[in-house]
Amino acid sequence: MEAAERLPVVRQVLSRIDQGGARAARWSVHLKTGALTRGLMHLLVTGLIENSGRWLAAWARKHDVTDHASFLETRGRIESGAISPGPRLTRMFEGLSEFVEHRIYQGAWWKGVSSRARRVLGGLHDALAGDPLLAEDYTLLRFREENGGPFLRDLQREELQREIGARYRGNASYRRLIVDHIAGMTDLFAVSEYERILGPSPGA
């Protein structure tokens, strides 16, 4: 916490929360962490919105954009980087990112969490890709909509493996559906799915 409070972006948040940080200095680490998290989100998101709004307003005046139709005609001229928090907040965010990279992402606790996450997500992917019958019905129905063929669960036992081998294994479309399905999972759901399919999760 002491190192984090030396970051310019954190100093600015603390000064906004409590003039001079006198009251914040007496807070517990838990209370201060929560306040800083909310403050950082507010500062960075608000800065992004306000700076981008100013840039777009100036761009609209320059190109005589006054309504939705004229925007649609002119939007191809919007430059890359128009939506940004501005140079000052960008430097602050980069300092925060560097701090997080060195102090958190390279730490033992985070490495352990990352290792477990890779095993859970990789295990789910390999299991679902290897045996489509483990997938939820809506995944199989969506695959049928996109690729044709029968709904897998409607087939007789002797037809299943033939259909899986011919249409699912090695199919990039099916892999994409599996990846999308996993990407939409919450942490808790991913762990519960891993345990449903593969048994106790790593580190459980």
Stockholm file with secondary structure:
# STOCKHOLM 1.0

chainA/1-204         MEAAERLPVVRQVLSRIDQGGARAARWSVHLKTGALTRGLMHLLVTGLIENSGRWLAAWARKHDVTDHASFLETRGRIESGAISPGPRLTRMFEGLSEFVEHRIYQGAWWKGVSSRARRVLGGLHDALAGDPLLAEDYTLLRFREENGGPFLRDLQREELQREIGARYRGNASYRRLIVDHIAGMTDLFAVSEYERILGPSPGA
#=GR chainA/1-204 SS CTTGGGSHHHHHHHHHHSGGGTTGGGSCHHHHHHHHHHHHHHHHHHHHHHHHHHHHHHHHHHTTCCSHHHHHHHGGGCCTTCSSCCHHHHHHHHHHHHHHIIIIITSHHHHHHHHHHHHHHHHHHHHHHHCGGGSCHHHHHHHHHHHCSCCGGGSCHHHHHHHIIIIITTCHHHHHHHHHHHHTCCHHHHHHHHHHHHSSCTTC
#=GC SS_cons         CTTGGGSHHHHHHHHHHSGGGTTGGGSCHHHHHHHHHHHHHHHHHHHHHHHHHHHHHHHHHHTTCCSHHHHHHHGGGCCTTCSSCCHHHHHHHHHHHHHHIIIIITSHHHHHHHHHHHHHHHHHHHHHHHCGGGSCHHHHHHHHHHHCSCCGGGSCHHHHHHHIIIIITTCHHHHHHHHHHHHTCCHHHHHHHHHHHHSSCTTC
//
